[in-house]
Amino acid sequence: MSCCGNKREELMLQLSSITPTTAPTKMWNDVLFEYTGETALTVKGNISRTVYRFNSKGDQQLIDYRDASGMMAVPVLKKVKN
């Protein structure tokens, strides 16, 4: 059996030291929603799996654009016009 001259170990060390320099950019902006219900609401985004908490009527939060279409189906959440 032949030895690779430790090249595999060197490559693994090089790859492990690589760190991303920038965060990925989003395709669209997040969407602002306002809560119109009377009690608190906790809802989880279908795509991002982010948990959003609205404590009282009038609370507003930015919702990940990927979750926005699902949030529109919640009767007590209203998209805020830009």
C-alpha positions as CSV (number, residue, x, y, z in Angstrom):
1,M,0.0,0.0,0.0
2,S,1.4,3.4,-0.9
3,C,1.5,6.5,1.2
4,C,0.1,9.8,-0.1
5,G,2.8,11.7,1.7
6,N,0.3,13.2,4.2
7,K,-1.3,15.2,1.5
8,R,-4.8,14.2,2.6
9,E,-4.1,15.5,6.1
10,E,-2.7,18.7,4.7
11,L,-5.8,19.2,2.6
12,M,-8.1,18.6,5.5
13,L,-6.2,21.2,7.6
14,Q,-6.5,23.7,4.8
15,L,-10.2,23.1,4.3
16,S,-10.9,23.3,8.0
17,S,-9.3,26.8,8.2
18,I,-11.5,28.3,5.5
19,T,-14.2,30.5,6.9
20,P,-16.9,32.3,5.0
21,T,-16.1,36.0,4.6
22,T,-19.6,37.3,3.9
23,A,-23.1,36.2,4.9
24,P,-25.4,35.2,2.0
25,T,-27.7,37.9,0.8
26,K,-31.4,37.6,0.7
27,M,-33.4,37.6,-2.5
28,W,-36.1,39.9,-1.1
29,N,-36.6,42.0,2.0
30,D,-38.4,40.7,5.0
31,V,-42.0,41.6,5.5
32,L,-43.5,43.6,8.3
33,F,-46.6,42.1,9.9
34,E,-48.9,43.5,12.6
35,Y,-50.8,41.5,15.1
36,T,-54.5,42.3,15.5
37,G,-55.6,39.7,18.0
38,E,-56.6,40.2,21.6
39,T,-54.3,37.6,23.3
40,A,-50.6,36.7,22.7
41,L,-49.7,34.6,19.6
42,T,-46.7,32.4,18.9
43,V,-46.3,31.1,15.4
44,K,-43.5,29.2,13.6
45,G,-42.4,29.9,10.1
46,N,-43.0,27.1,7.6
47,I,-39.7,27.6,5.8
48,S,-37.2,29.2,8.1
49,R,-38.6,27.5,11.2
50,T,-38.2,30.8,13.1
51,V,-40.5,31.3,16.0
52,Y,-42.3,34.6,16.0
53,R,-43.9,36.0,19.2
54,F,-46.6,38.7,19.3
55,N,-47.4,39.7,22.9
56,S,-50.3,42.1,22.4
57,K,-52.5,43.8,19.9
58,G,-50.5,46.1,17.6
59,D,-47.2,44.3,18.0
60,Q,-45.2,44.4,14.7
61,Q,-42.4,42.1,13.6
62,L,-40.3,41.6,10.5
63,I,-41.1,38.2,9.1
64,D,-38.6,36.3,6.9
65,Y,-39.8,36.8,3.3
66,R,-39.9,33.0,2.9
67,D,-42.4,32.7,5.7
68,A,-44.5,35.7,4.6
69,S,-47.0,33.8,2.4
70,G,-47.8,31.4,5.2
71,M,-48.3,34.2,7.7
72,M,-50.9,35.8,5.4
73,A,-53.1,32.8,6.1
74,V,-53.2,33.6,9.8
75,P,-56.4,35.7,10.3
76,V,-55.0,37.9,13.1
77,L,-51.8,38.9,11.2
78,K,-51.9,41.7,8.7
79,K,-49.1,42.7,6.3
80,V,-48.2,46.3,6.9
81,K,-48.1,48.4,3.7
82,N,-44.7,49.9,2.9
